[in-house]
Amino acid sequence: MEFLTEFGLFVAKAVTLVVALLVVLSALISAAQKGKGEQEPEGELRVKRLNDVYRKLHESVRAKMLGAQARKAWEKQQKKQHKAEQKEEKKKANLKSEDPEPRDKPRVFVLDFDGDIKASETDSLRKCITAVLGVADSERDEVVVRLESGGGMVHSYGLAAAQLDRIRVKGLSLTVCVDKVAASGGYMMACVADRIVASPFAILGSIGVVAQLPNFHRLLKKNDVDVEILTAGEHKRTLTVFGENTEKGRKKFQEDLEDTHVLFKDYVGERRPGLDVSAVATGDIWFGRRALEVNLIDEIKTSDEYLIEACERADVISINYRHKKSLPEKLGLAASGALEHTVMRLLSVFRNQKIQ
């Protein structure tokens, strides 16, 4: 038992030393890069042709349904067909034409947005949109955004919706597909589209504004703690967390909420003129089929259905932007603080065992 205790203590010390060395090494390398004026690469675009993805899924199922001999003959035929298709594509690519990318089909560009309260993916979305607008043909091509968001901060989702507006300004057809939820700020983004497609039980709407904050004034006052809030400007601070809130401050805060709600309603009404905004801008939510009845959406369909059908008429291309990991992340130091804490706990346990 004493041997195991000593060995565990040695391992814990070794892990702590390695973590400390990695942290120091990462800091030195980062400092050296900053000194040289070097910037880490931001990230990269990942492009995938969904026609091929769906085709492979279908072929996989078909192959499993055949007997061994029939499957072998079918796979041989498929390889021959794919080889012929690749040869044809290569031949088209080598054609000398005014259009450097001769193509028979239109293209459907697929972007994804999975929103949190801060709309953190807006930066990735803006890069994908910039890339698409540089190559898309406004007369033939379409952009599809698979959107999932329950909303969040007004200014964050305002920017995200403005990014989608860039697509409309360029004259490209924009479709938003909602499989689960596009509420509040999420619906603010969705309403920009020419067409909103949602699954039967997707949550939509919540055209309203909410704000809440705790107030610790009475608790602080009970414990003889004063909070001084100094402002320049009548409405610089309306409601506070620690100070004493006044009716005048509450009234101004409510007025700001109402004004934000008016802006939200106007934004939705401008982009969906056939919608009775006054009837739906109550903060309520609707499930897919009910949302169709009140004109919040245009069609009941999952994103998979929509994209598989699009593959029959167009080249469907998925575009995602992925941030490259920083050096500390590559070294696994993003959670080094938690790791060091765990190691110190282990050291404490081993020491206690040894004393006992």
Disulfide bonds with the S-S distance in Angstrom:
none
